[in-house]
Amino acid sequence: MRRFFKGRICRFYVRVFDMKNLNLLFGTILVVGLIAADRVLKVFATDMDYSFFNGFIELVYRQNTGIAFSIPIPVWASILITASLIGFGLVFVFRNFDFGNKLAIFAIALVLAGALGNMYDRIFLGYVVDYISIWKWPVFNFADMCIFCGALIIGVKFDKITSGKK
């Protein structure tokens, strides 16, 4: 009996604490943490009106009813487009990425957290809260920065973070 459990428990620990599973756990915790940070920043953004470096960087509250770069579009269409992009993105990720690679998990978590953070706003508020303005660039938020940084990592390191599946 003891021998039976010993073998089963060892296999269980090996499977549970496999690097890929730990990386996915890290990615999940990162996504939840980034979404929480995004929500907190957006709550504080309602009272923001600060200027830095002679107006080069401003923290201002804006309601973005459009999509990327404030391009105007109906709310239902932006939800549909965002959900479709998340769906296609997840299919692409699961077919191509090496989940044993920490950089891949980090990049995917950034993009997913940013997309879900903005999707939450669109569904429950009807607009996305933006609050960072840099010079003449459109106003953006923390979730947008997550998406950009994750996409940049994926673009630059694509060969290193894919599993080689074709």
Secondary structure by P-SEA (a helix, b strand, c coil): caaaaaaaaaaaaaaaacaaaaaaaaaaaaaaaaaaaaaaaaaacccbbbbcccccccbbbbbbccccccccccaaaaaaaaaaaaaaaaaaaaaccccccaaaaaaaaaaaaaaaaaaaaaacccbbbbcccccccccccaaaaaaaaaaaaaaaaccccccccc
